[in-house]
């Protein structure tokens, strides 16, 4: 976006609020909003509200206390989620689980389970 100076960072989810109306016909219809303590790689930490990623069906809703990767704009005190963060991306989580399973399958007998 114009006027933003995005830098990498991370944040801790403080709370989640849901807005919208539940609809049995179309699914939940509710949208999560997140209060996040953002820690940019440059600049001072700040607290902000972060919205769910648009058009991201593999989004996993993070819970309070969870640390997530962010893109931060310290000057405007804005932040947004990073799509490739395994903490919020179901496809990345599934791929990691499948890789772990394949490694365990190909390990010699008696090898302890991977963690």
N, C-alpha and C positions, 0 to 999 in steps of 0.2 A: 504494500500500500504506500501511497505517496505520503511523505512527511514522517514516516516511521523509521527508526534506526533499530532494527531487530538484531539482537545478540543472543547466543545460546545461554541457557540457564536451566535451573530446575526449580521445582516448587513442591510444597507440601499442601495437600488438600486439607483445608480447615473444616469445611462444611459443604453440604449439597442441598440445594433447594430445587423443587420441581414446580414448573408452571404449566398451565394449559389444563385441558379437561380430559378425563378418561372417557374413551369411547369404545364400547365392545365391538363395534362394526369395523373400526379402522386401527385397532390396537390401542396402546396406551394414550397416544397423543400428547403425552407430557414431555417437557423438555427440561433437562437438568442444567442448573447453573451452579458454578463452583466458586467458593471463596478459597483463594490460594495465596499462601505466603511465597512470593516469588523471590528467587535469588539469582539475579543475572550474573553472567561472567564478568561484566564490568558495571560499575554503578552500585548504588545502595539497594538493599533488599526493600521490598514493598509488598503490601497486601492489595489484591485486586480481585475482581470477578472475571472468571474465564467461562466462555460459552462452549458448548459441545461443538465438535467439528461438523460442518455442514457436508452433506453427501458422503458420509463415511459410515457405511453399514456395519463395518467390523469394529466399531468403537465399543470399548469396554468401559463402563462407568467406573471411575476410580472412587474409592471410599475415603472417608476422613482418616488422616494420618499417613496416607500413601504418598510416596515421593514420585513425581512424574517429570519428564523432560519438557521444557518450555522454550519458546522463542519469546524473548522479553524486549520491551521498549522502555528502559528505565526513565527516559525523559517524559514520557506520557503515562507512565505507570500502567502499561498494558501488557498482557501476555496472552499467548495462544499455545494450545497443545501441539506437540510434534507428532505427526502421523506415524512415523516409524518407531515410536516408543513402544517396546513390548508390553509395558504396563497397561497401555490403553488400546492395543491393537490385537484383536482376536486372531487375525491371520498370522501375525508374527508369533503369538503364543502357540498356536497350533503347529506351526512349522518347527518351533523349538521342541515341542513335545514329541513330534514325529521323529526328529533327528535323535533325540535322547532314546526313544524306543528302539530305533534302528541300531544305535550303538550298543544298547543292552542285548539285543538279539544276536549281534555278531561278536559279542565278548565271549571269552572262554568260560566253560562251566566253572561254577564256584565264584565267579566275579560278583562282588556285592553290587546291589542296585546303585545306579547313579543318583546323585541328589540334585 
